Amino acid sequence: MKLRANVVKSSLKKDRDTNGWSLDLHMKEIPSIENLPDFLTASELFNLDLSYNYLKQIEPTFSVFSNLKWLDLSANHIKWIENLDYLYNLEFLNLSTNSISQIDNLFSLSSLTVLVTISINLFIL
């Protein structure tokens, strides 16, 4: 199932604190976000909730969200944390309730102040 424009637009809200956009896509049965940038201006997205979906990987698509400050990927099926290198402004990242076994380049997230993980078997590259 690909993301549809009506699902994205109905879940998009202007954030008063950041003057950017927040996108709440939790519990939408999303298996992939590869076409998400087609529906919005990625540089204006500051908060993204993709919790409780069917994501199996963090796709290269995430690199277009360079101004993202808050990202919730909890309760998906992610095994390998990758493709977050370009999220330089990310302050909050929730990875809980996934099957994470490997994390790649998490150290490049210098603005990260909150990392939520629960019970992971980890190999860090």
MOPAC internal coordinates of N, CA, C and O (Angstrom, degrees):
PM7 1SCF
backbone

  N    0.0000 0     0.00 0     0.00 0    0    0    0
  C    1.4469 1     0.00 0     0.00 0    1    0    0
  C    1.5264 1   109.73 1     0.00 0    2    1    0
  O    1.2310 1   120.17 1   -59.43 1    3    2    1
  N    1.2888 1   117.28 1   120.57 1    3    2    1
  C    1.4628 1   121.97 1   175.95 1    5    3    2
  C    1.5196 1   109.04 1   -85.99 1    6    5    3
  O    1.2310 1   121.47 1   -27.96 1    7    6    5
  N    1.3208 1   114.79 1   152.04 1    7    6    5
  C    1.4538 1   119.67 1   174.99 1    9    7    6
  C    1.5171 1   109.60 1   -63.99 1   10    9    7
  O    1.2310 1   120.88 1   -39.73 1   11   10    9
  N    1.3117 1   115.93 1   140.27 1   11   10    9
  C    1.4548 1   120.37 1   177.99 1   13   11   10
  C    1.5183 1   109.47 1  -109.77 1   14   13   11
  O    1.2310 1   120.75 1   -30.90 1   15   14   13
  N    1.3140 1   116.18 1   149.10 1   15   14   13
  C    1.4661 1   122.22 1  -176.33 1   17   15   14
  C    1.5203 1   112.32 1   -56.66 1   18   17   15
  O    1.2310 1   119.84 1   139.80 1   19   18   17
  N    1.3364 1   117.91 1   -40.20 1   19   18   17
  C    1.4660 1   119.71 1  -177.61 1   21   19   18
  C    1.5328 1   111.61 1   -66.25 1   22   21   19
  O    1.2310 1   119.75 1   146.98 1   23   22   21
  N    1.3282 1   118.09 1   -33.02 1   23   22   21
  C    1.4616 1   121.53 1   177.67 1   25   23   22
  C    1.5265 1   109.75 1   -67.96 1   26   25   23
  O    1.2310 1   120.48 1   135.85 1   27   26   25
  N    1.3132 1   116.69 1   -44.15 1   27   26   25
  C    1.4714 1   121.14 1  -179.94 1   29   27   26
  C    1.5118 1   110.62 1   -65.91 1   30   29   27
  O    1.2310 1   119.92 1   130.15 1   31   30   29
  N    1.3209 1   117.75 1   -49.85 1   31   30   29
  C    1.4705 1   120.88 1  -175.88 1   33   31   30
  C    1.5260 1   112.04 1   -63.79 1   34   33   31
  O    1.2310 1   119.68 1   143.46 1   35   34   33
  N    1.3222 1   118.22 1   -36.54 1   35   34   33
  C    1.4699 1   120.22 1   179.98 1   37   35   34
  C    1.5277 1   111.74 1   -74.07 1   38   37   35
  O    1.2310 1   119.63 1   165.15 1   39   38   37
  N    1.3155 1   118.32 1   -14.85 1   39   38   37
  C    1.4683 1   122.66 1  -178.38 1   41   39   38
  C    1.5257 1   112.75 1  -103.51 1   42   41   39
  O    1.2310 1   120.06 1  -178.10 1   43   42   41
  N    1.3013 1   117.49 1     1.90 1   43   42   41
  C    1.4585 1   123.46 1  -176.17 1   45   43   42
  C    1.5276 1   110.51 1   -94.86 1   46   45   43
  O    1.2310 1   120.78 1   -49.96 1   47   46   45
  N    1.3366 1   116.12 1   130.04 1   47   46   45
  C    1.4616 1   120.83 1  -179.98 1   49   47   46
  C    1.5215 1   110.15 1  -135.79 1   50   49   47
  O    1.2310 1   120.83 1   -37.00 1   51   50   49
  N    1.3165 1   116.02 1   143.00 1   51   50   49
  C    1.4648 1   121.79 1   176.73 1   53   51   50
  C    1.5287 1   107.96 1   -75.95 1   54   53   51
  O    1.2310 1   120.73 1   -49.23 1   55   54   53
  N    1.3264 1   116.21 1   130.77 1   55   54   53
  C    1.4587 1   122.38 1  -179.43 1   57   55   54
  C    1.5280 1   108.87 1   -95.30 1   58   57   55
  O    1.2310 1   120.26 1   -60.91 1   59   58   57
  N    1.3261 1   117.11 1   119.09 1   59   58   57
  C    1.4678 1   121.26 1  -177.79 1   61   59   58
  C    1.5218 1   112.56 1   -66.72 1   62   61   59
  O    1.2310 1   120.24 1   145.65 1   63   62   61
  N    1.3219 1   117.14 1   -34.35 1   63   62   61
  C    1.4684 1   120.89 1  -177.37 1   65   63   62
  C    1.5227 1   112.59 1   -68.64 1   66   65   63
  O    1.2310 1   120.23 1   137.06 1   67   66   65
  N    1.3093 1   117.17 1   -42.94 1   67   66   65
  C    1.4635 1   121.24 1  -174.66 1   69   67   66
  C    1.5211 1   112.94 1  -101.85 1   70   69   67
  O    1.2310 1   120.42 1   166.68 1   71   70   69
  N    1.3392 1   116.81 1   -13.32 1   71   70   69
  C    1.4554 1   122.90 1  -175.08 1   73   71   70
  C    1.5284 1   111.48 1    63.06 1   74   73   71
  O    1.2310 1   120.82 1  -163.01 1   75   74   73
  N    1.3145 1   116.04 1    16.99 1   75   74   73
  C    1.4621 1   122.05 1   175.32 1   77   75   74
  C    1.5128 1   108.78 1  -109.87 1   78   77   75
  O    1.2310 1   120.94 1    17.37 1   79   78   77
  N    1.3077 1   115.81 1  -162.63 1   79   78   77
  C    1.4614 1   120.61 1  -177.09 1   81   79   78
  C    1.5176 1   111.27 1  -111.39 1   82   81   79
  O    1.2310 1   121.41 1   -32.45 1   83   82   81
  N    1.3304 1   114.90 1   147.55 1   83   82   81
  C    1.4585 1   123.15 1   173.01 1   85   83   82
  C    1.5191 1   107.59 1  -116.01 1   86   85   83
  O    1.2310 1   120.85 1   -43.82 1   87   86   85
  N    1.3105 1   115.98 1   136.18 1   87   86   85
  C    1.4573 1   120.97 1  -179.84 1   89   87   86
  C    1.5164 1   109.05 1  -123.67 1   90   89   87
  O    1.2310 1   120.96 1   -63.24 1   91   90   89
  N    1.3225 1   115.77 1   116.76 1   91   90   89
  C    1.4583 1   121.66 1  -177.92 1   93   91   90
  C    1.5299 1   108.90 1  -106.64 1   94   93   91
  O    1.2310 1   120.93 1   -78.82 1   95   94   93
  N    1.3226 1   115.83 1   101.18 1   95   94   93
  C    1.4697 1   121.73 1  -179.79 1   97   95   94
  C    1.5273 1   111.39 1  -115.07 1   98   97   95
  O    1.2310 1   120.37 1  -153.10 1   99   98   97
  N    1.3262 1   116.90 1    26.90 1   99   98   97
  C    1.4626 1   118.17 1  -179.54 1  101   99   98
  C    1.5354 1   110.20 1   -71.33 1  102  101   99
  O    1.2310 1   121.68 1   -33.98 1  103  102  101
  N    1.3192 1   114.40 1   146.02 1  103  102  101
  C    1.4708 1   123.17 1   178.68 1  105  103  102
  C    1.5316 1   113.88 1    57.13 1  106  105  103
  O    1.2310 1   120.62 1  -137.35 1  107  106  105
  N    1.3258 1   116.42 1    42.65 1  107  106  105
  C    1.4655 1   121.06 1   178.29 1  109  107  106
  C    1.5285 1   112.28 1  -109.75 1  110  109  107
  O    1.2310 1   120.19 1  -171.89 1  111  110  109
  N    1.3287 1   117.24 1     8.11 1  111  110  109
  C    1.4731 1   122.83 1   179.52 1  113  111  110
  C    1.5263 1   112.37 1    59.32 1  114  113  111
  O    1.2310 1   120.72 1  -139.93 1  115  114  113
  N    1.3124 1   116.23 1    40.07 1  115  114  113
  C    1.4616 1   122.54 1  -176.79 1  117  115  114
  C    1.5336 1   110.29 1   -86.28 1  118  117  115
  O    1.2310 1   119.50 1   -56.75 1  119  118  117
  N    1.3348 1   118.57 1   123.25 1  119  118  117
  C    1.4541 1   121.22 1   177.06 1  121  119  118
  C    1.5312 1   113.38 1   -93.24 1  122  121  119
  O    1.2310 1   120.26 1   163.83 1  123  122  121
  N    1.3480 1   117.11 1   -16.17 1  123  122  121
  C    1.4597 1   121.16 1  -175.01 1  125  123  122
  C    1.5278 1   109.41 1  -158.24 1  126  125  123
  O    1.2310 1   121.12 1   -31.26 1  127  126  125
  N    1.3435 1   115.47 1   148.74 1  127  126  125
  C    1.4670 1   118.85 1   175.95 1  129  127  126
  C    1.5297 1   111.71 1  -115.04 1  130  129  127
  O    1.2310 1   120.17 1  -160.79 1  131  130  129
  N    1.3195 1   117.28 1    19.21 1  131  130  129
  C    1.4628 1   120.56 1  -173.92 1  133  131  130
  C    1.5213 1   114.08 1   -55.26 1  134  133  131
  O    1.2310 1   119.11 1   149.62 1  135  134  133
  N    1.3227 1   119.30 1   -30.38 1  135  134  133
  C    1.4593 1   120.28 1  -178.83 1  137  135  134
  C    1.5335 1   112.74 1  -103.35 1  138  137  135
  O    1.2310 1   119.28 1  -170.86 1  139  138  137
  N    1.3130 1   118.97 1     9.14 1  139  138  137
  C    1.4627 1   121.74 1   179.95 1  141  139  138
  C    1.5293 1   113.04 1   -57.72 1  142  141  139
  O    1.2310 1   118.31 1   135.99 1  143  142  141
  N    1.3383 1   120.82 1   -44.01 1  143  142  141
  C    1.4701 1   119.58 1   179.57 1  145  143  142
  C    1.5276 1   114.41 1   -61.05 1  146  145  143
  O    1.2310 1   119.66 1   164.47 1  147  146  145
  N    1.3254 1   118.25 1   -15.53 1  147  146  145
  C    1.4629 1   121.29 1   178.73 1  149  147  146
  C    1.5299 1   111.54 1   -66.76 1  150  149  147
  O    1.2310 1   120.15 1   158.51 1  151  150  149
  N    1.3382 1   117.31 1   -21.49 1  151  150  149
  C    1.4534 1   121.32 1  -171.53 1  153  151  150
  C    1.5237 1   115.09 1  -105.27 1  154  153  151
  O    1.2310 1   119.55 1   175.98 1  155  154  153
  N    1.3209 1   118.47 1    -4.02 1  155  154  153
  C    1.4499 1   119.47 1  -177.10 1  157  155  154
  C    1.5132 1   111.02 1  -156.23 1  158  157  155
  O    1.2310 1   120.94 1   -14.13 1  159  158  157
  N    1.3189 1   115.80 1   165.87 1  159  158  157
  C    1.4538 1   121.29 1   175.73 1  161  159  158
  C    1.5227 1   106.94 1   -84.17 1  162  161  159
  O    1.2310 1   120.62 1   -74.76 1  163  162  161
  N    1.3037 1   116.43 1   105.24 1  163  162  161
  C    1.4577 1   122.26 1  -171.69 1  165  163  162
  C    1.5235 1   113.24 1   -58.47 1  166  165  163
  O    1.2310 1   119.79 1   146.16 1  167  166  165
  N    1.3211 1   118.00 1   -33.84 1  167  166  165
  C    1.4686 1   120.72 1  -176.83 1  169  167  166
  C    1.5271 1   112.50 1   -69.18 1  170  169  167
  O    1.2310 1   119.57 1   163.64 1  171  170  169
  N    1.3192 1   118.43 1   -16.36 1  171  170  169
  C    1.4595 1   121.80 1   179.95 1  173  171  170
  C    1.5224 1   113.00 1   -97.03 1  174  173  171
  O    1.2310 1   120.01 1  -179.14 1  175  174  173
  N    1.3189 1   117.59 1     0.86 1  175  174  173
  C    1.4569 1   121.26 1  -179.99 1  177  175  174
  C    1.5258 1   109.78 1   -89.05 1  178  177  175
  O    1.2310 1   120.28 1   -60.76 1  179  178  177
  N    1.3330 1   117.07 1   119.24 1  179  178  177
  C    1.4673 1   122.09 1  -177.68 1  181  179  178
  C    1.5277 1   112.49 1  -107.71 1  182  181  179
  O    1.2310 1   119.80 1   149.88 1  183  182  181
  N    1.3285 1   117.99 1   -30.12 1  183  182  181
  C    1.4678 1   122.20 1  -177.50 1  185  183  182
  C    1.5232 1   109.33 1  -128.86 1  186  185  183
  O    1.2310 1   121.06 1   -49.47 1  187  186  185
  N    1.3327 1   115.58 1   130.53 1  187  186  185
  C    1.4559 1   120.10 1  -178.89 1  189  187  186
  C    1.5275 1   109.99 1  -137.25 1  190  189  187
  O    1.2310 1   121.13 1   -59.68 1  191  190  189
  N    1.3230 1   115.44 1   120.32 1  191  190  189
  C    1.4650 1   121.52 1   178.72 1  193  191  190
  C    1.5222 1   108.87 1  -110.68 1  194  193  191
  O    1.2310 1   121.01 1   -70.27 1  195  194  193
  N    1.3274 1   115.68 1   109.73 1  195  194  193
  C    1.4636 1   122.53 1   177.82 1  197  195  194
  C    1.5289 1   110.56 1  -116.60 1  198  197  195
  O    1.2310 1   120.25 1  -156.40 1  199  198  197
  N    1.3017 1   117.12 1    23.60 1  199  198  197
  C    1.4657 1   121.46 1  -177.17 1  201  199  198
  C    1.5350 1   111.28 1   -68.81 1  202  201  199
  O    1.2310 1   121.50 1   -25.95 1  203  202  201
  N    1.3181 1   114.74 1   154.05 1  203  202  201
  C    1.4678 1   123.21 1   176.89 1  205  203  202
  C    1.5219 1   112.38 1    56.49 1  206  205  203
  O    1.2310 1   121.08 1  -127.90 1  207  206  205
  N    1.3202 1   115.54 1    52.10 1  207  206  205
  C    1.4587 1   122.19 1   175.29 1  209  207  206
  C    1.5245 1   108.53 1  -124.90 1  210  209  207
  O    1.2310 1   120.37 1    19.67 1  211  210  209
  N    1.3153 1   116.91 1  -160.33 1  211  210  209
  C    1.4592 1   121.99 1  -178.24 1  213  211  210
  C    1.5272 1   112.26 1  -116.98 1  214  213  211
  O    1.2310 1   120.61 1  -151.04 1  215  214  213
  N    1.3194 1   116.45 1    28.96 1  215  214  213
  C    1.4625 1   120.01 1  -179.53 1  217  215  214
  C    1.5254 1   110.38 1   -67.45 1  218  217  215
  O    1.2310 1   120.64 1   -48.78 1  219  218  217
  N    1.3208 1   116.37 1   131.22 1  219  218  217
  C    1.4630 1   121.84 1   178.58 1  221  219  218
  C    1.5132 1   111.94 1  -105.43 1  222  221  219
  O    1.2310 1   120.66 1   162.88 1  223  222  221
  N    1.3325 1   116.34 1   -17.12 1  223  222  221
  C    1.4567 1   120.03 1  -178.65 1  225  223  222
  C    1.5267 1   109.88 1  -150.22 1  226  225  223
  O    1.2310 1   121.93 1   -18.31 1  227  226  225
  N    1.3140 1   113.90 1   161.69 1  227  226  225
  C    1.4621 1   120.48 1   172.68 1  229  227  226
  C    1.5166 1   105.68 1   -97.37 1  230  229  227
  O    1.2310 1   121.31 1   -72.73 1  231  230  229
  N    1.2969 1   115.10 1   107.27 1  231  230  229
  C    1.4558 1   121.63 1  -172.02 1  233  231  230
  C    1.5378 1   112.06 1   -77.56 1  234  233  231
  O    1.2310 1   119.87 1   -21.95 1  235  234  233
  N    1.3187 1   117.86 1   158.05 1  235  234  233
  C    1.4673 1   121.57 1   176.22 1  237  235  234
  C    1.5304 1   112.80 1   -56.09 1  238  237  235
  O    1.2310 1   120.11 1   158.88 1  239  238  237
  N    1.3184 1   117.39 1   -21.12 1  239  238  237
  C    1.4641 1   122.74 1   177.34 1  241  239  238
  C    1.5262 1   111.71 1   -51.82 1  242  241  239
  O    1.2310 1   120.05 1   148.44 1  243  242  241
  N    1.3248 1   117.50 1   -31.56 1  243  242  241
  C    1.4647 1   120.88 1  -177.99 1  245  243  242
  C    1.5237 1   112.29 1   -59.12 1  246  245  243
  O    1.2310 1   119.42 1   155.66 1  247  246  245
  N    1.3043 1   118.70 1   -24.34 1  247  246  245
  C    1.4628 1   121.24 1  -176.99 1  249  247  246
  C    1.5327 1   113.01 1   -63.54 1  250  249  247
  O    1.2310 1   119.30 1   158.88 1  251  250  249
  N    1.3229 1   118.93 1   -21.12 1  251  250  249
  C    1.4680 1   120.91 1   179.26 1  253  251  250
  C    1.5283 1   112.33 1   -77.58 1  254  253  251
  O    1.2310 1   120.01 1   167.53 1  255  254  253
  N    1.3247 1   117.59 1   -12.47 1  255  254  253
  C    1.4629 1   121.52 1  -179.05 1  257  255  254
  C    1.5239 1   110.92 1   -93.65 1  258  257  255
  O    1.2310 1   120.55 1  -126.45 1  259  258  257
  N    1.3181 1   116.56 1    53.55 1  259  258  257
  C    1.4684 1   122.05 1  -172.66 1  261  259  258
  C    1.5234 1   114.19 1   -64.79 1  262  261  259
  O    1.2310 1   118.91 1   159.29 1  263  262  261
  N    1.3138 1   119.67 1   -20.71 1  263  262  261
  C    1.4624 1   122.00 1   179.59 1  265  263  262
  C    1.5239 1   113.33 1   -97.51 1  266  265  263
  O    1.2310 1   120.50 1  -174.59 1  267  266  265
  N    1.3132 1   116.65 1     5.41 1  267  266  265
  C    1.4567 1   121.04 1  -179.62 1  269  267  266
  C    1.5240 1   110.51 1   -60.99 1  270  269  267
  O    1.2310 1   120.61 1   -48.98 1  271  270  269
  N    1.3414 1   116.44 1   131.02 1  271  270  269
  C    1.4619 1   121.43 1   179.32 1  273  271  270
  C    1.5248 1   111.65 1  -109.03 1  274  273  271
  O    1.2310 1   120.30 1   153.26 1  275  274  273
  N    1.3215 1   117.03 1   -26.74 1  275  274  273
  C    1.4617 1   122.27 1  -173.33 1  277  275  274
  C    1.5180 1   108.70 1  -135.59 1  278  277  275
  O    1.2310 1   120.46 1   -56.22 1  279  278  277
  N    1.3357 1   116.73 1   123.78 1  279  278  277
  C    1.4652 1   121.56 1  -177.57 1  281  279  278
  C    1.5218 1   110.05 1  -137.56 1  282  281  279
  O    1.2310 1   120.98 1   -56.48 1  283  282  281
  N    1.3267 1   115.72 1   123.52 1  283  282  281
  C    1.4632 1   121.15 1   178.03 1  285  283  282
  C    1.5241 1   108.71 1  -114.92 1  286  285  283
  O    1.2310 1   121.25 1   -67.84 1  287  286  285
  N    1.3250 1   115.21 1   112.16 1  287  286  285
  C    1.4682 1   122.59 1   177.78 1  289  287  286
  C    1.5263 1   110.83 1  -113.99 1  290  289  287
  O    1.2310 1   120.03 1  -161.85 1  291  290  289
  N    1.2996 1   117.54 1    18.15 1  291  290  289
  C    1.4586 1   121.60 1  -176.08 1  293  291  290
  C    1.5296 1   112.18 1   -65.90 1  294  293  291
  O    1.2310 1   121.49 1   -24.95 1  295  294  293
  N    1.3229 1   114.76 1   155.05 1  295  294  293
  C    1.4638 1   122.86 1   175.69 1  297  295  294
  C    1.5299 1   113.43 1    56.66 1  298  297  295
  O    1.2310 1   121.33 1  -131.63 1  299  298  297
  N    1.3204 1   115.05 1    48.37 1  299  298  297
  C    1.4560 1   122.13 1   172.34 1  301  299  298
  C    1.5261 1   107.60 1  -118.65 1  302  301  299
  O    1.2310 1   119.93 1    24.85 1  303  302  301
  N    1.3000 1   117.74 1  -155.15 1  303  302  301
  C    1.4642 1   122.27 1  -179.81 1  305  303  302
  C    1.5237 1   110.66 1  -125.36 1  306  305  303
  O    1.2310 1   120.98 1  -144.02 1  307  306  305
  N    1.3053 1   115.73 1    35.98 1  307  306  305
  C    1.4610 1   122.34 1  -174.98 1  309  307  306
  C    1.5247 1   110.60 1   -80.15 1  310  309  307
  O    1.2310 1   120.73 1   -48.85 1  311  310  309
  N    1.3262 1   116.20 1   131.15 1  311  310  309
  C    1.4628 1   121.74 1   179.36 1  313  311  310
  C    1.5168 1   112.24 1  -109.06 1  314  313  311
  O    1.2310 1   120.55 1   150.81 1  315  314  313
  N    1.3194 1   116.55 1   -29.19 1  315  314  313
  C    1.4551 1   120.45 1  -173.92 1  317  315  314
  C    1.5251 1   108.33 1  -128.49 1  318  317  315
  O    1.2310 1   120.92 1   -58.57 1  319  318  317
  N    1.3216 1   115.84 1   121.43 1  319  318  317
  C    1.4544 1   121.36 1   177.80 1  321  319  318
  C    1.5267 1   107.89 1   -88.55 1  322  321  319
  O    1.2310 1   121.20 1   -66.79 1  323  322  321
  N    1.3244 1   115.31 1   113.21 1  323  322  321
  C    1.4590 1   122.04 1  -178.51 1  325  323  322
  C    1.5230 1   108.57 1  -150.97 1  326  325  323
  O    1.2310 1   120.44 1    -6.75 1  327  326  325
  N    1.3207 1   116.76 1   173.25 1  327  326  325
  C    1.4626 1   124.06 1   175.77 1  329  327  326
  C    1.5262 1   113.70 1    62.21 1  330  329  327
  O    1.2310 1   120.47 1  -150.74 1  331  330  329
  N    1.3192 1   116.70 1    29.26 1  331  330  329
  C    1.4606 1   120.80 1   174.85 1  333  331  330
  C    1.5284 1   111.21 1  -107.97 1  334  333  331
  O    1.2310 1   120.19 1  -176.89 1  335  334  333
  N    1.3131 1   117.23 1     3.11 1  335  334  333
  C    1.4683 1   124.13 1  -174.86 1  337  335  334
  C    1.5248 1   114.46 1   -51.68 1  338  337  335
  O    1.2310 1   120.26 1   144.50 1  339  338  337
  N    1.3236 1   117.10 1   -35.50 1  339  338  337
  C    1.4577 1   121.14 1  -172.55 1  341  339  338
  C    1.5259 1   113.46 1   -93.99 1  342  341  339
  O    1.2310 1   120.15 1  -172.28 1  343  342  341
  N    1.3097 1   117.31 1     7.72 1  343  342  341
  C    1.4616 1   120.52 1   178.79 1  345  343  342
  C    1.5255 1   109.14 1   -90.89 1  346  345  343
  O    1.2310 1   121.06 1  -116.20 1  347  346  345
  N    1.3223 1   115.57 1    63.80 1  347  346  345
  C    1.4633 1   122.66 1  -173.77 1  349  347  346
  C    1.5207 1   113.54 1   -62.35 1  350  349  347
  O    1.2310 1   119.89 1   154.59 1  351  350  349
  N    1.3112 1   117.82 1   -25.41 1  351  350  349
  C    1.4594 1   121.80 1  -177.13 1  353  351  350
  C    1.5258 1   113.53 1   -96.09 1  354  353  351
  O    1.2310 1   120.32 1  -178.35 1  355  354  353
  N    1.3230 1   116.99 1     1.65 1  355  354  353
  C    1.4602 1   120.82 1  -176.49 1  357  355  354
  C    1.5261 1   111.08 1   -65.37 1  358  357  355
  O    1.2310 1   121.17 1   -55.89 1  359  358  357
  N    1.3401 1   115.36 1   124.11 1  359  358  357
  C    1.4583 1   122.05 1  -179.61 1  361  359  358
  C    1.5257 1   112.28 1  -108.34 1  362  361  359
  O    1.2310 1   120.35 1   149.48 1  363  362  361
  N    1.3271 1   116.93 1   -30.52 1  363  362  361
  C    1.4626 1   122.26 1  -176.70 1  365  363  362
  C    1.5225 1   109.12 1  -129.10 1  366  365  363
  O    1.2310 1   120.61 1   -49.84 1  367  366  365
  N    1.3309 1   116.44 1   130.16 1  367  366  365
  C    1.4655 1   121.93 1   178.52 1  369  367  366
  C    1.5201 1   108.95 1  -139.29 1  370  369  367
  O    1.2310 1   120.62 1   -59.45 1  371  370  369
  N    1.3285 1   116.42 1   120.55 1  371  370  369
  C    1.4634 1   121.55 1   178.13 1  373  371  370
  C    1.5255 1   108.62 1  -109.34 1  374  373  371
  O    1.2310 1   121.02 1   -63.84 1  375  374  373
  N    1.3173 1   115.66 1   116.16 1  375  374  373
  C    1.4660 1   122.54 1   179.38 1  377  375  374
  C    1.5256 1   111.70 1  -115.56 1  378  377  375
  O    1.2310 1   119.78 1  -169.60 1  379  378  377
  N    1.3085 1   118.03 1    10.40 1  379  378  377
  C    1.4607 1   121.44 1  -174.73 1  381  379  378
  C    1.5283 1   112.30 1   -62.97 1  382  381  379
  O    1.2310 1   121.17 1   -23.81 1  383  382  381
  N    1.2969 1   115.37 1   156.19 1  383  382  381
  C    1.4577 1   124.42 1   178.32 1  385  383  382
  C    1.5262 1   112.34 1    56.98 1  386  385  383
  O    1.2310 1   121.13 1  -131.80 1  387  386  385
  N    1.3073 1   115.44 1    48.20 1  387  386  385
  C    1.4537 1   124.14 1   171.28 1  389  387  386
  C    1.5258 1   106.78 1  -126.37 1  390  389  387
  O    1.2310 1   120.16 1    -4.40 1  391  390  389
  N    1.2904 1   117.30 1   175.60 1  391  390  389
  C    1.4689 1   121.96 1   178.36 1  393  391  390
  C    1.5193 1   109.66 1  -107.84 1  394  393  391
  O    1.2310 1   120.44 1  -126.39 1  395  394  393
  N    1.3047 1   116.76 1    53.61 1  395  394  393
  C    1.4635 1   122.13 1  -173.12 1  397  395  394
  C    1.5207 1   111.26 1   -70.86 1  398  397  395
  O    1.2310 1   121.26 1   -51.70 1  399  398  397
  N    1.3223 1   115.19 1   128.30 1  399  398  397
  C    1.4600 1   120.52 1   176.02 1  401  399  398
  C    1.5225 1   112.01 1  -122.71 1  402  401  399
  O    1.2310 1   120.58 1   166.41 1  403  402  401
  N    1.3380 1   116.50 1   -13.59 1  403  402  401
  C    1.4615 1   119.28 1  -177.70 1  405  403  402
  C    1.5264 1   110.28 1  -148.75 1  406  405  403
  O    1.2310 1   121.18 1   -43.18 1  407  406  405
  N    1.3277 1   115.35 1   136.82 1  407  406  405
  C    1.4614 1   121.46 1   175.79 1  409  407  406
  C    1.5192 1   108.12 1  -123.15 1  410  409  407
  O    1.2310 1   120.91 1   -49.82 1  411  410  409
  N    1.3270 1   115.87 1   130.18 1  411  410  409
  C    1.4540 1   122.57 1  -177.96 1  413  411  410
  C    1.5285 1   109.51 1  -118.98 1  414  413  411
  O    1.2310 1   120.45 1   -55.77 1  415  414  413
  N    1.3409 1   116.74 1   124.23 1  415  414  413
  C    1.4670 1   123.53 1   173.15 1  417  415  414
  C    1.5207 1   115.60 1    60.85 1  418  417  415
  O    1.2310 1   119.48 1  -147.73 1  419  418  417
  N    1.2930 1   118.59 1    32.27 1  419  418  417
  C    1.4541 1   120.90 1   175.59 1  421  419  418
  C    1.5234 1   111.08 1   -69.40 1  422  421  419
  O    1.2310 1   120.51 1   156.41 1  423  422  421
  N    1.3208 1   116.62 1   -23.59 1  423  422  421
  C    1.4607 1   121.25 1  -178.79 1  425  423  422
  C    1.5274 1   112.91 1   -67.99 1  426  425  423
  O    1.2310 1   119.63 1   163.91 1  427  426  425
  N    1.3031 1   118.32 1   -16.09 1  427  426  425
  C    1.4690 1   120.66 1   178.82 1  429  427  426
  C    1.5271 1   112.03 1   -76.78 1  430  429  427
  O    1.2310 1   120.24 1   171.72 1  431  430  429
  N    1.3209 1   117.15 1    -8.28 1  431  430  429
  C    1.4617 1   121.10 1  -179.61 1  433  431  430
  C    1.5225 1   109.70 1   -87.41 1  434  433  431
  O    1.2310 1   120.58 1  -104.41 1  435  434  433
  N    1.3127 1   116.50 1    75.59 1  435  434  433
  C    1.4633 1   122.18 1  -172.51 1  437  435  434
  C    1.5271 1   113.68 1   -69.91 1  438  437  435
  O    1.2310 1   119.07 1   159.64 1  439  438  437
  N    1.3178 1   119.38 1   -20.36 1  439  438  437
  C    1.4698 1   122.21 1   178.93 1  441  439  438
  C    1.5233 1   112.73 1   -88.51 1  442  441  439
  O    1.2310 1   120.43 1   172.95 1  443  442  441
  N    1.3294 1   116.78 1    -7.05 1  443  442  441
  C    1.4629 1   121.02 1  -175.86 1  445  443  442
  C    1.5256 1   110.92 1   -65.25 1  446  445  443
  O    1.2310 1   120.85 1   -59.47 1  447  446  445
  N    1.3325 1   115.98 1   120.53 1  447  446  445
  C    1.4600 1   120.87 1   178.94 1  449  447  446
  C    1.5225 1   111.97 1  -112.56 1  450  449  447
  O    1.2310 1   120.06 1   157.43 1  451  450  449
  N    1.3459 1   117.50 1   -22.57 1  451  450  449
  C    1.4607 1   121.23 1   179.40 1  453  451  450
  C    1.5246 1   108.87 1  -130.46 1  454  453  451
  O    1.2310 1   121.27 1   -57.25 1  455  454  453
  N    1.3272 1   115.17 1   122.75 1  455  454  453
  C    1.4573 1   122.24 1   175.40 1  457  455  454
  C    1.5173 1   107.50 1  -126.48 1  458  457  455
  O    1.2310 1   120.43 1   -63.01 1  459  458  457
  N    1.3214 1   116.77 1   116.99 1  459  458  457
  C    1.4563 1   121.50 1  -178.55 1  461  459  458
  C    1.5239 1   108.39 1  -105.29 1  462  461  459
  O    1.2310 1   120.84 1   -60.86 1  463  462  461
  N    1.3144 1   116.00 1   119.14 1  463  462  461
  C    1.4636 1   122.03 1   174.49 1  465  463  462
  C    1.5177 1   107.91 1  -140.37 1  466  465  463
  O    1.2310 1   120.71 1   -30.32 1  467  466  465
  N    1.2819 1   116.25 1   149.68 1  467  466  465
  C    1.4607 1   120.81 1   177.03 1  469  467  466
  C    1.5180 1   108.06 1  -136.41 1  470  469  467
  O    1.2310 1   120.95 1   -57.24 1  471  470  469
  N    1.3079 1   115.78 1   122.76 1  471  470  469
  C    1.4508 1   121.13 1   170.07 1  473  471  470
  C    1.5265 1   114.36 1    54.05 1  474  473  471
  O    1.2310 1   120.37 1  -109.39 1  475  474  473
  N    1.3001 1   116.90 1    70.61 1  475  474  473
  C    1.4544 1   118.99 1   178.03 1  477  475  474
  C    1.5378 1   109.43 1  -118.40 1  478  477  475
  O    1.2310 1   121.15 1   -32.79 1  479  478  477
  N    1.3049 1   115.41 1   147.21 1  479  478  477
  C    1.4531 1   123.00 1   172.34 1  481  479  478
  C    1.5162 1   105.77 1   -99.16 1  482  481  479
  O    1.2310 1   120.68 1   -72.74 1  483  482  481
  N    1.2920 1   116.30 1   107.26 1  483  482  481
  C    1.4369 1   120.17 1  -162.16 1  485  483  482
  C    1.5126 1   115.06 1  -115.68 1  486  485  483
  O    1.2310 1   121.89 1   -40.69 1  487  486  485
  N    1.3358 1   113.98 1   139.31 1  487  486  485
  C    1.4600 1   122.74 1   169.31 1  489  487  486
  C    1.5129 1   106.11 1  -127.85 1  490  489  487
  O    1.2310 1   119.70 1   -64.51 1  491  490  489
  N    1.3116 1   118.18 1   115.49 1  491  490  489
  C    1.4614 1   121.88 1  -176.05 1  493  491  490
  C    1.5149 1   109.70 1   -99.55 1  494  493  491
  O    1.2310 1   121.18 1   -49.07 1  495  494  493
  N    1.3296 1   115.35 1   130.93 1  495  494  493
  C    1.4644 1   121.82 1   177.78 1  497  495  494
  C    1.5065 1   110.23 1   -94.33 1  498  497  495
  O    1.2310 1   120.10 1   180.00 1  499  498  497

